[in-house]
Amino acid sequence: MDWFRRAEPEHLHRGRLGERAAKRYLKKAGLKFLYANYRTAKGEIDLIFRDGEALVFVEVKTRSSESWTRPAAAVNADKQRKLIATARNYLRLLHDPEIAFRFDIVEVLLNRGAVNEIRHQPNAFAPGRR
């Protein structure tokens, strides 16, 4: 009965492909995967990992072209505020442990629908840092 199923919009398909690639990349780099697509009313965190003693909140940006800007440029101040608020919510669920945390960005570049390049930017931004 596949003919009744609606096709997934291209941007959602591309985003899921990028998140899977980023997850594999970070796991291979030695980070421990904890959670995917953590959502609150304030936003969503694509991936959450643990890197040694630190929690890592990861925003994944997937693009098929860099002809205009780098994918990480989409993580502007408003997006950073939403990610920080969502991360604080996650930390509250853990009863605000005294633990280091950081925000990373992973850029996934596609070529003809396949992963062509992955760029990891550890500690890409921090609360209160400008």
C-alpha positions in Angstrom: 0.0 0.0 0.0 3.0 2.3 -0.5 1.0 4.3 -3.1 -1.0 5.9 -0.3 2.0 6.9 1.7 3.0 10.5 1.1 6.5 11.2 0.0 8.7 12.7 2.6 9.6 16.3 1.8 13.2 16.6 0.5 14.5 18.8 3.3 13.3 16.3 5.9 14.9 13.4 4.1 18.1 15.4 3.7 18.1 16.3 7.4 17.6 12.7 8.5 20.4 11.6 6.2 22.7 14.3 7.7 21.9 13.4 11.3 22.6 9.7 10.7 25.9 10.6 9.0 26.8 12.9 11.9 25.9 10.3 14.5 28.1 7.7 12.8 31.0 10.2 12.5 30.9 11.3 16.1 30.6 7.7 17.4 33.6 6.7 15.3 35.4 9.7 16.8 34.9 8.1 20.3 31.9 10.1 21.6 29.2 8.1 23.3 25.7 8.5 21.8 22.9 9.4 24.3 19.9 10.8 22.5 18.5 12.0 19.2 16.0 14.7 18.4 15.4 15.9 22.0 12.4 18.2 21.7 10.8 20.8 23.9 8.4 23.7 23.2 11.5 25.9 22.8 13.3 23.8 20.3 15.1 20.6 19.3 18.6 19.3 19.8 19.5 17.0 17.0 22.0 14.8 18.8 23.3 14.5 22.4 26.6 12.7 23.2 28.9 12.3 26.0 32.6 13.1 25.4 34.6 12.0 28.4 33.1 13.9 31.3 31.2 16.5 29.2 27.8 16.5 27.6 27.8 17.5 24.0 24.7 19.1 22.4 25.0 18.8 18.6 23.3 20.8 15.9 23.5 19.1 12.5 23.3 21.2 9.3 23.0 19.4 6.1 23.3 21.0 2.7 23.7 19.9 -0.9 25.5 23.1 -1.9 27.6 25.8 -0.2 27.0 28.2 -3.0 25.6 30.9 -0.7 27.0 30.3 2.8 28.5 27.6 5.0 25.8 25.4 6.7 27.0 26.5 10.2 26.0 30.1 9.3 22.4 29.0 9.8 23.1 28.6 13.5 22.6 32.3 14.2 22.0 34.0 17.5 18.3 33.2 17.6 19.0 29.5 16.8 21.7 29.4 19.5 19.3 30.8 22.1 16.8 28.1 21.3 19.5 25.4 21.5 20.7 26.8 24.8 17.2 26.9 26.3 16.5 23.3 25.1 19.8 22.1 26.6 19.0 23.8 29.9 15.7 21.9 29.9 17.6 18.6 29.3 19.9 19.4 32.1 17.0 20.1 34.4 15.6 16.6 33.6 18.9 15.3 34.9 18.5 17.4 38.1 21.1 19.9 37.0 24.2 17.9 37.4 27.5 19.7 37.9 28.9 18.6 34.5 30.7 20.4 31.7 28.8 20.8 28.5 29.4 22.2 25.1 27.6 23.0 21.8 29.0 21.5 18.6 28.0 21.9 15.0 28.4 19.2 12.4 28.1 20.3 8.8 27.2 17.5 6.4 27.7 18.2 2.7 25.9 16.1 0.1 26.7 15.5 -3.5 23.9 13.9 -5.6 22.2 12.7 -2.5 25.2 11.0 -0.9 27.4 12.2 2.0 30.4 13.9 0.5 32.0 15.6 3.5 31.5 16.0 7.2 32.9 18.9 9.2 32.8 18.9 13.0 33.1 22.1 14.9 33.5 21.3 18.6 32.5 24.0 21.1 31.1 26.2 18.3 29.3 28.5 20.7 28.6 28.9 24.4 26.0 30.5 26.5 26.8 34.2 27.1 29.8 34.1 24.7 29.8 36.6 21.8 
